[in-house]
Amino acid sequence: MKDTASNFIDHDLYKKILESVPIACVDVAIVASGRVLLVRRNDDPAKGQWWVPGGRVHKGETLKQAAHRKAHEEVGIPCHVGPIIHTDETIFPDGPYGVAIHSINTCFFLYPESEVAPVALDTHHMEFKWVDTVDAALHPYVKLCLSGAGLTEKG
């Protein structure tokens, strides 16, 4: 992701951090016209999976500030940040540098600041889609974020 700690600290130290502690992350369920934006990940962990945009929280940044930043950085949509709709953790064996990733995730409900909000993906995502139901094939964490945003499972 664009804002990985590896952009700010030495590679070896970042790898050691990933091996040692969980990482604080925010995710964003951007809701417009009753649908939520999903992005297909281009990087590990969860490469190729549909996910809600999000990423690491910077030191000194509030969770809400991080949610606002991630929406703008990852999909180019300035958003109003609403309430927390889900908190959980994810553990993936396929993180950067071959290190398993353990993150503590807080998902926020967001809505675009303007009626027309074209999506502009960053390089860490290969495509996007707007969904109005929860697909059973999605990762359990993503399903809970979508449910928290008010969507129901496909019938």
Secondary structure, 3 states (H helix, E strand, C coil): CCCCHHHCCCHHHHHHHHHHCCEEEEEEEEEECCEEEEEEECCCCCCCCEECCEEECCCCCCHHHHHHHHHHHHHCCCEEEEEEEEEEEEEECCCHHHCCEEEEEEEEEEEECCCCCCCCCCCCEEEEEEECCECCCCCHHHHHHHHHCCCCECC
